Each structure stands twice: as C-alpha cells, then as structure tokens.
Amino acid sequence: MGDPDAIVIGAGPNGLVAANLLAEAGWDALVLEAQDSVGGAVRSARDVHPDYVHDTFSSFHPLAVASPAIQALGLERFGLEWTHAPAVVGTPFQDGGWALLHRDRLDTAAALSVDAPEDGDAWLRLCARWDEIGPQLVSGLLSPFPPVRSGLSALGRLPDAGGAGLVRDLLAPARSLARRWFTGRFGPALIAGNAAHADIPLHQPGSGLFGLLLAMLGQEVGFPAPRGGAGMLTEALARRLSSYGGRVRTGTRAWEVLVADGRAVGVRTSSGEVIRARRAVLADVPASALYGGLLPWSRLPARLRLGMRRFRWDPGTVKVDWALSGPVPWASMPARLPGTVHIGGTVPEVQATYAQIGAHAVPDRPFLLLGQMAATDPTRAPEGAESVWAYAHVPQRVRFDAGDSGIRGVWDESDRERMADRIQALVEERAPGFASRVVARRVLGPRELEARDENLVGGAINGGTARLRQQLFLRPTPGLGGAQTPVKGLYLASASAHPGGGVHGACGANAAHAALTHPHPH
Ligand SMILES: Cc1cc2nc3c(=O)[nH]c(=O)nc-3n(C[C@H](O)[C@H](O)[C@H](O)COP(=O)(O)OP(=O)(O)OC[C@H]3O[C@@H](n4cnc5c(N)ncnc54)[C@H](O)[C@@H]3O)c2cc1C
C-alpha cells in the first residue's frame, strides 16, 4: 500500500464520518485509532454482565438522526437499525406524576395538561413558534458546510420569521423561558431536563435554546438508539468506510503530527512508525491534545497559545451501569415508558447541581440522566430484564463534597463507589426496590472514561463547555473557530470544534469538506 491521501486520527463518530466523506470523494483514507476497537464514545459491550449489552458511553442519538451529514451516509444499508422507547423522555416527580415528552406534540400537550390544564395549549403554541425557525436552525447548525455561515444566517432570519418574541425565547435562559410559558411543573421540567444535557446553568443565555432544541428534536425524531447497542452505529460507519476502500488501524496511537514547510505531511505513532499523508491530516482529538500535544507550541502562533488558555472543559462525569433482573420498579409507572429519564430534573434541582459544580463541589443530589435500554431496545437484556445506566456530572477540580460521604474528588475506588451509592440512592427514591434487582453494577469515574477514550479528558463528555463563550466561531478558541488550524492540510475534526459535543458527525464532516476544498498535495 502506498501513502494514504489522508490520515484521520481517531475513530470516533466524527473521525469516521470524516473518513467516509474523504473515501467517497475518491481519497485513500487511513484512520488511526488508539483503542483496540473503533467507535470512540459510541461503543457497546457485554462487559457489565455477559447476558446484557451496555453502551459504554453515549446511548441516545437524536442528533445523528437530525444530522444531514450522517443521514446522507445511508447507514441503514450497513446494518444500522434505529429503535425507540414508548415515550421519548420523562421526569418522575415525588408525588408519582411524570413530565413526559412524546413523539406526537398532541400527546405531549395532553401529558402536560394533567398537571396544569393551560400548559397543554402553551406547549402547542411553543411548538408552533419553534416551527417558524427551529428546524432550519438545527439543520444550519449541523450542516456540513459552511458551518458558521448557515447557522448564523438562520439566526439572522429570526426577526423576520417569528418576530421579537421568538428571538426573546431563543435567547432567554431556560429558567425564564420555562416561567414565561408554563404555570405547572411538567413543562418547566421538560425544558430544564433537556437543557441539563449541556453544561450551561439555567440562568444563563444559551440554556433556553439548548433545552428547547433538544425537547423539540426529541418530539420530532425521538431519542432513538441503535438496535443491538450504540456500537452498531459506529460499526456501520466503519463498514461503509471499508466499502469505499478506506482503512482503519486500531491499537495505533498518533504521537505527533509531522509538519514540513508549514504543511501537515504525516503522523508519527507512539511506536515510532512514520506514516506519510499525501494531502491532509484530520485530528479527531480534543483541541488541547492537538495544540501543544500532537503539534508542539513551537510550530504554532503565539496567539493560539494565548487563545487556548481560555479553552474550558465541560464538567467531569461518573457513570454507573446496572444489569437488572427486572424492569426499573418506578414508584408510579408512567403511561408509556420513556427511554431517557431525568432524575432531579426540575428547574431548582438542575440549578442546584450546576451551582455546586460551579463552586467545585461534588453535588449532594446531582441531576441524573438515566437510560432504560431494554425499554428502548429489547435485545439489550434477557426477556423481562433491564439494562440501565445513569450518570452525574462532577467538577473537573473538586474542592469539597456538598454531600455527607466525604468524596474527595480523586476518583479512586472509594470515591467512585460512594458516588455510585449516591446516584443509586437517588434512583431508589423514585424506584423503591431498585437495589434488590441489581444483578451486576459497574462504575466508570473520570479516569476510567478517559482510559477508554482519551478525548474524554477528566470525564468531560462534550469536547469542551457548551457555554456561549465557546460556541460557533468561538469554538475551540476565538480567532480559530471550526476545523481550520494554522497548519496547512491539518484540520480539527473532533467535538472540540463547531458545533461541539453529541453524535452528529458534523465536526468530522466540516473537517472533511475543508480538506476536500483545500487539498494540499505535496
Ligand atoms: C458517558 C457519555 C454519554 C454520552 N451520551 C451521549 C448521547 O446519549 N447522545 C449524544 O449525542 N452524545 C452523547 N455523548 C457525547 C458523544 O458521545 C461525543 O460528543 C462524541 O462521541 C464525540 O465524537 P468525536 O468523534 O469527536 O470523539 P470521540 O467519540 O471521543 O472519539 C475520539 C476517538 O479518537 C481516539 N483518539 C484520541 N486521541 C488519539 C490519538 N492520539 N491517536 C489515535 N486515536 C486517538 C480515541 O481513542 C477515540 O476513539 C456522550 C458522551 C459520553 C462520554
């Protein structure tokens, strides 16, 4: 085999989407992956219990379904099949009520009316307002090229499309948006719980847009999961890549990007092997691992180093996986089981979690994202059993434990188990008898997550904070937004670039389009 046209470092969804687009355009694309299997943070295994499939990281993929880049690949032809839970997402309340999002807006409205009769109508009016611009905004943000311009032009059309009210709603913090629209508890919980998938505090601008975007997307496309496990998505990407002649080398870690005459010309691996690339190198690694890591600062302009000092990670994560002998015994069963559950997902609860994280405290009652995977895809567990996960965010640097179990934030086994007990106790509050159904439990702290995927620095799941200061052309750093780097033929293809975390492949697609538009043969 001769030198490839392009080397893609990292076989996460972004790296694999990038390699697919390059291979489809006729380039010889070689993907180097440090781990022994492809997929990055989209993998699954039977490693918690042999009878159960657990997603090691991400599970629900509305962004993949909404993403023009992934949709255009036709992954269904390569073995991908989407499955849906009976309801999209829900928040259980102490009194047995559930705030539920459904795929039909009339069903969602009816569910909200149970708590406050006028909130059903309010929901339908909010949906109508979203219809004016939301779908274009989503596809603009996820569109491969040109990323910034199309996202912004959708924003620029806002006043024409929906008037000042719409602009006010989209720019409002989630807390104010929820207050303005709803009188009951369920509507605000849908906004707050979905906003809490990003790390933007609910009183800050950007949180409302994020909560609204994810809720509306969930209603439009559901929160689907790949049948058989999250890894089926990235395996389909790898199969498609090889059908176009692309290659993947697992167990091969890139150590250095080689540069000659200001141009990326190849990669040195950690075993010292030099692999040359004829046209481009695309890096599905965090911005902080590329700048000052794979590329030494001496090869980079000083202003980039200054800019990267402002780069901020999103919080760390502790994730617990359980194999259960039966379904989650919710205190009151919802009419239809949601695949994703927000525990502690009311506005004040989410606010408290992010305030504690902001104060570098381990939250005493963290907001939990929980997935009931067999309810979504029965192949994940033996009949009648359930494969469950829940995760909570923790500060990147811990100063103290806001709870009473003395978690130090070093995330050794003792810290991890105590945090897992805290998470499990919160689930037990809503689902009494949960513990008695546990057949196996596994805890992944920040270090275990990072060991399985080095992009998850300190357990950060989104390649950097989603706050507005690090969005659009400010991502990863002002003056260097998007896939471009100061080195010709080198592109940043990971979630550290616009449009950020999530399984949509748009960062990889942007990098591939940039490489194809400016090939630098040498
Ligand atoms: C616990 C968890 C839950 C999540 N849940 C969801 C969810 O439900 N829905 C959703 O949309 N998103 C979710 N996410 C976020 C989503 O998974 C990520 O944003 C997405 O995977 C980012 O894709 P990526 O290709 O940029 O990076 P990654 O998926 O992290 O892949 C990067 C790859 O590059 C490899 N690599 C890094 N450095 C090198 C090197 N030097 N040499 C060779 N290989 C290297 C890594 O080993 C890894 O395989 C979740 C993330 C986590 C961690």
The ligand as a MOL file (V3000), in Angstrom:
LIG
                    3D

  0  0  0     0  0            999 V3000
M  V30 BEGIN CTAB
M  V30 COUNTS 53 58 0 0 0
M  V30 BEGIN ATOM
M  V30 1 C -20.8430 8.9480 29.0320 0
M  V30 2 C -21.2070 9.6820 27.7690 0
M  V30 3 C -22.5380 9.7390 27.3660 0
M  V30 4 C -22.8840 10.4150 26.1970 0
M  V30 5 N -24.1810 10.3980 25.7760 0
M  V30 6 C -24.4980 10.9090 24.5600 0
M  V30 7 C -25.7670 10.6800 24.0000 0
M  V30 8 O -26.5950 9.9410 24.5610 0
M  V30 9 N -26.0510 11.2630 22.8060 0
M  V30 10 C -25.1220 12.0270 22.1270 0
M  V30 11 O -25.4260 12.5420 21.0400 0
M  V30 12 N -23.8830 12.2250 22.6390 0
M  V30 13 C -23.5420 11.6690 23.8170 0
M  V30 14 N -22.2720 11.8090 24.3070 0
M  V30 15 C -21.3160 12.6610 23.5790 0
M  V30 16 C -20.7570 11.9860 22.3490 0
M  V30 17 O -20.5000 10.6340 22.5890 0
M  V30 18 C -19.4650 12.6860 21.9110 0
M  V30 19 O -19.6930 14.0680 21.7920 0
M  V30 20 C -18.9820 12.1390 20.5760 0
M  V30 21 O -18.6560 10.7710 20.6830 0
M  V30 22 C -17.7800 12.9270 20.0800 0
M  V30 23 O -17.2810 12.3090 18.9380 0
M  V30 24 P -15.7670 12.5080 18.4880 0
M  V30 25 O -15.5930 11.6870 17.2590 0
M  V30 26 O -15.4680 13.9560 18.4450 0
M  V30 27 O -14.8680 11.9210 19.6710 0
M  V30 28 P -14.8610 10.5100 20.3910 0
M  V30 29 O -16.1330 9.8020 20.2080 0
M  V30 30 O -14.4230 10.7760 21.7780 0
M  V30 31 O -13.7340 9.6770 19.6150 0
M  V30 32 C -12.3830 10.0670 19.6170 0
M  V30 33 C -11.5440 8.8590 19.2260 0
M  V30 34 O -10.2080 9.2950 18.9680 0
M  V30 35 C -9.3090 8.3700 19.5310 0
M  V30 36 N -8.0360 9.0740 19.7680 0
M  V30 37 C -7.8320 10.1520 20.5510 0
M  V30 38 N -6.5390 10.5220 20.5150 0
M  V30 39 C -5.9240 9.6700 19.6700 0
M  V30 40 C -4.5940 9.5460 19.2140 0
M  V30 41 N -3.6200 10.3800 19.6240 0
M  V30 42 N -4.2850 8.5530 18.3320 0
M  V30 43 C -5.2550 7.6950 17.8950 0
M  V30 44 N -6.5370 7.7580 18.3100 0
M  V30 45 C -6.8700 8.7470 19.1890 0
M  V30 46 C -9.9940 7.9340 20.8100 0
M  V30 47 O -9.4710 6.6870 21.2690 0
M  V30 48 C -11.4510 7.8260 20.3400 0
M  V30 49 O -11.7210 6.5540 19.8040 0
M  V30 50 C -21.8890 11.0990 25.4450 0
M  V30 51 C -20.5470 11.0330 25.8470 0
M  V30 52 C -20.2060 10.3150 26.9850 0
M  V30 53 C -18.7690 10.2260 27.3790 0
M  V30 END ATOM
M  V30 BEGIN BOND
M  V30 1 1 1 2
M  V30 2 1 2 3
M  V30 3 2 2 52
M  V30 4 2 3 4
M  V30 5 1 4 5
M  V30 6 1 4 50
M  V30 7 2 5 6
M  V30 8 1 6 7
M  V30 9 1 6 13
M  V30 10 2 7 8
M  V30 11 1 7 9
M  V30 12 1 9 10
M  V30 13 2 10 11
M  V30 14 1 10 12
M  V30 15 2 12 13
M  V30 16 1 13 14
M  V30 17 1 14 15
M  V30 18 1 14 50
M  V30 19 1 15 16
M  V30 20 1 16 17
M  V30 21 1 16 18
M  V30 22 1 18 19
M  V30 23 1 18 20
M  V30 24 1 20 21
M  V30 25 1 20 22
M  V30 26 1 22 23
M  V30 27 1 23 24
M  V30 28 2 24 25
M  V30 29 1 24 26
M  V30 30 1 24 27
M  V30 31 1 27 28
M  V30 32 2 28 29
M  V30 33 1 28 30
M  V30 34 1 28 31
M  V30 35 1 31 32
M  V30 36 1 32 33
M  V30 37 1 33 34
M  V30 38 1 33 48
M  V30 39 1 34 35
M  V30 40 1 35 36
M  V30 41 1 35 46
M  V30 42 1 36 37
M  V30 43 1 36 45
M  V30 44 2 37 38
M  V30 45 1 38 39
M  V30 46 1 39 40
M  V30 47 2 39 45
M  V30 48 1 40 41
M  V30 49 2 40 42
M  V30 50 1 42 43
M  V30 51 2 43 44
M  V30 52 1 44 45
M  V30 53 1 46 47
M  V30 54 1 46 48
M  V30 55 1 48 49
M  V30 56 2 50 51
M  V30 57 1 51 52
M  V30 58 1 52 53
M  V30 END BOND
M  V30 END CTAB
M  END
